[in-house]
Amino acid sequence: MRDLTYPPIVVAATTAFRLLGLRFQMQGTEHVPRTGGAVLAVNHISYVDFVVGGFAARPSKRLVRFMSKRELFDHRFTGPLMRSLHHIKVDREDGVASYREGVRYLEMGEVVGIFPEATISRSFEIKELKTGAVRLAAEAGVPLVPVILWGTQRLMTKDHQRDFSRGKTIGITVGAPLHPSGADPAGDTQRLRSTMRSLLDSAIRAYPDDEQPPGCWWLPASYGGSAPTPQEAARLDRAEKLERARRRARSRRGG
């Protein structure tokens, strides 16, 4: 693929991170293959994960093609950018086409990024995962690489005001590749979730203590923070989904 837009976008993002004084803790990036197709399964805790997640592949000199919701492609400003970066549109009404496009990219030797939780985790723990990541890797015969981001929620996430003040640490932890066979997508997905939970634990424990004091909102409740528990987060997710449905219904009625 010709990439006229991606390299300058990476430079711009790197410059922005430097201006924000972000400090990156990167571990395990050697697990991202330097050649051939691969699926990166990335946890989702922030609106900026789409930008930061690609940096997991930077030491391997790879560009990540993220599977992203259709709304970003339909937007008048982000749509042309997403297409120029060769990201993959995910249309919930035509999931098969999105899936086939992901497989095609992988068979072409591209690195495809996917957020298997589908939506941001308000608890900052690993939610239940969709099976798409393991199915893509199995069908294309490529490694499935788990990636954990930590600290991005402090910049911009649900239910909190954005904070781009200087001096935050961002953790990027990459695990050893998994190799799902396709025989048991549900079981492979649970194994992926278990791996991601273990990596998340390591990332939280490696994070600077002075940047996540007990009781802080960006730390999971199970680690002494004040983030919603997974059960509370699920309740908030349901309420948000219901409110979106109400807004769509009002819009259809013209009110």
Secondary structure, DSSP 8 states (H G I E B T S, - for coil): ---SSHHHHHHHHHHHHHHTT-EEEEE-GGGS-SSS-EEEEE---STTHHHHGGGGGTTTT--EEEEEEHHHHHSTTHHHHHHHTT-EEE-GGGHHHHHHHHHHHHHTT-EEEE-TT-S--TTSS-----SHHHHHHHHHT--EEEEEEESGGGTS-TTS-----S--EEEEEE---B---SS-HHHHHHHHHHHHHHHHHHHHHHS-GGGS-TT-TTS-GGGT--S--HHHHHHHHHHHHHHHHHHHHHHHTT-
